[in-house]
């Protein structure tokens, strides 16, 4: 993932690293699923303690990591920083069921998002471009869920993307103007296991495959990097302006 100051955040093995704009790489802390704040100063990430996942916050300058103690009653994971840095979206497990919340990273105050979604297999994917809702999927539908709990949109994955595989490992990101959606997926049946990046032009209802490099296989944080770079693009973003060469160069160099 990329912060506004040009820092890149990624996972290698069991550890979280940052890469500074000058190319210097530093190992920070043991953990997974990092999400860097827009100012590049804080990372939300997941640690596993006694077989339970918990979201922690790391201050990059001091190296100090602390749990979000208000969430200690739940398993919490997959934190996502909002583009304004004021909120985290997190996925929880409550009474063995998936749940979702927004958290103020400064105070730890959290708000459980009410939802009538009944699936036991549903995953948090991203914030929408305006920060007023989150994107979820249950392998059959993609949901745009408002923070007050009502479903803004429910879209069939099959109708949208045909035989593309959408899973718990899929990362979605909207462009800042909400006109494009970037995500990773595999295709059935010819290249199962080789995940590629796709761009969905929402207005034109047109899907473009951006990459087909088998090195993208299972390198989840490469997708996260690509997504955050794209999400800060201008409203004039087009397929040709997606920095695919930078994405693949970053992945190959890791």
Buried (B, 14 or more C-beta within 10 A) or exposed (E): BBBBEEBBBBBEEEEBBBBEEEEEEEEBBEBBBBBBBBEBBBBBBBBEEEEEBBBBBBEBEEEEBEBBEBBEEBBBBBBBBBBEBBBBBBBBBEEEEBBBBBBBBEEBEBEEBEBEBEBEEBBBBBBBBEBEBBBBBBBEBBBBBBBEEEBEEEEEBEEBBEEBBBEEBBBBBBBBEEBBBBBBBBBEEEEEEBBBBBBBBEEEEEBEEBBEBEEBEEBBBBBBBBBBBBBBBEEEBEEEEBBBEEBBEBBEEB
